[in-house]
Amino acid sequence: MNGFKYLIGCTLVVVLFITSTSCTYKPEKAEPVSNFQVERYLGTWFEIARLDHSFEEGLSHVTATYALNEDGTIAVLNKGYDKEKMKWKSADGKAKFREDQSVAALKVSFFGPFYSGYNVLALDKDYQYALVAGKDFDYLWILSRTTDVPENIKTKYLELAKKVGYDTDKLLWVDQEEKTKGNNEG
């Protein structure tokens, strides 16, 4: 009987691995930016808006910082402030291109071998503002190099997100107002 349980367990692990690694990495109508220059994308981005999800729930002052690793992957550091617990939370991850590095279609992992989609759908010519889609309609972000976005960029990105199929009415606009001295360390 133990051998049978072992076989069932191994089968479940293999099925979970296959389904997690063969999943789609973007919504059907989402087209990642081409002519992407990763070096210009590196650095810190402020999260202006997001579709809320459990791993960022309740966080304000959220940033994402990207740096190139020696092996060509991208180090990801996401950080945000939990007002309720009065402390900073952070998550380290790794991103890699799914195919051609000139296309902003990546996969990102915060949990070992499990990856999810990271697709830059819009990016201004100066790499100051970005619209990023995840693997499905549960993940969407508007990012900026500063703590706000001009109204014309915001309108353009919201229209594009709607065309792809996102419900932009569900976006959470992230508090990026300056915090009091002593509370901005992480």
N, C-alpha and C positions, 0 to 999 in steps of 0.2 A: 504493500500500500504506500510506503514512503517513497518508493521509486516512481509511482504514478503521480504523487503530489509534486515531486521534483520535476517530472516531465511537464506537468501542467504549468508549474511556476516558470520554468525555462521558456516554454512556449509563450506565456504572457509577456515576459521580458522582451523576447524577440519581436512580438507583435507591437508592443508599445514603442520599441526602438524604431522599427520600420515606419510606423505611422507618424512618429514625431520627426523623423528625418526626411520623410518624403512629402510632408505637407506643403501646401502652397505658401508662398512668401509674400503675396500681395493680392489685393482685390483685383478682379478681372480688368476693370477699366483704368486702373492706376498705372500710369506710365512714368517710370523713373527718369530723372533728368539725364540727358546724354552730354557729352563733353565735360564731364564732371572732373574736377581737379581736387583730389583728396587733400593735398597740402593746404589749399585755401580754406577747406572746410574744418581743419583741425583747430583746436582751441575751445574756448568756453562759449556756450549758447545759453541764453535765458529762455525758460519755458514760458511762453505768453499764454497759450491755451492748450487744453488737452481734453480728450475724452477720458473721464476719470476711471480708474481701475484700482484694484486692491493694493498694488504695490506702491502707489503714489497717493492713496486716499488720505486726505487731511493735510497734505504737504503744501506749503507755500515756499516762495523764494527758491524755486527749483531751477537747477542748472544741470547741463550736460557738458562734460569736458571730454574732448577727444584728442588722443595723442598717438603717434605712430610707434608701434613696437618694432624691435629689430627684425622680427620674422615677417614683417609686412602686414600683420594684423593691426587692428586699431584698438587701443586701450580706451575703455569707456568708463567714466566716473559720473554717476548720477547722484545728485545731492539735493536735499530739500529739508525744510524746517517744519517739524511737527509742533504746532502751536499748543496743542493740548498737553503734550508731554514736555514741552519746552526744551526740546533737544533736536539736534541735527541727525538725519538719517542719510546713509549713503549706500550705494551698491556699485561694486566693481564688475565690469564685464569685458567682453571682447567681441569685436565685430570683424567680419571679413567679407570681401566681395563675393557675390554669388558667381559672377563670370568676369566680364571685361571691366577693368578698373576705370574706364571712362564712362561707365553707366552707374548712376547712384542707386544701385540695387544691392543691398548688403543683407547679411544675416547677423544677428546679434545674440549673444548668450550671456546670461548671468548665472546659469545653472549647469555647469559641466557640458555634456555633449548635446544639450537641447538648445536649438536655435529657433529664432523667430525672425520674421521679416522686418527690415528697416529700409524704407524706400523714400528717397527725397523726390517729391513730385514737383516742387517749384523752388527756385533759388534765384535771387536777384543777381545781376552781373557782378556785384561787389561782394557777394557772399556775406551779406548782412542779415538776410531774412530767409527762412526756409519753411516749407510745408512738408511734413514727414508723415507717411502712412505706415502702418504696421502690416501684419499679415492678413488682417481682415477688417471689418467695419467697426471693431471694438477699439481700435488704436489709431489715434490721429493727434498730431502735435503741430503747433505753430511756434517756431523758434526765432529768436532775434539775438544779435550781438549786444544789444542794449535792452533795457527793461521795458521797452514799449515798441510798438509797430505803427508806422504811419497808416492812416485810415485807408488810403488807396491800396496799399499792400494787403491790409487785412481784408478788404472787400474782394480783391482779386483772388486771394487764397481761399476765402470762404466759397466763392463761386466755383472754383476748381474742385474743391472738396465735395460740393453738392453734385457736380457733374459726374464725379467718380461714384457717388452713391452714399456719401456720408450724411448723417443727420447732424448738421452743424448746430442745431438748436440745443443739442446735448453737450456742447463744449463747455468746459469749466475754464473761466478766465482766471489765471493764476495771479495771486497777490505777489507783486514784486516790489512793493513800496519799501523804501529804506527802513530797516529795522533800527531799534534803539542801540546805542553803543554798548558793546559787550555781548550782544545777542547775535552778532553776525559772524561768529567764528564757527568753523566746522571741523 
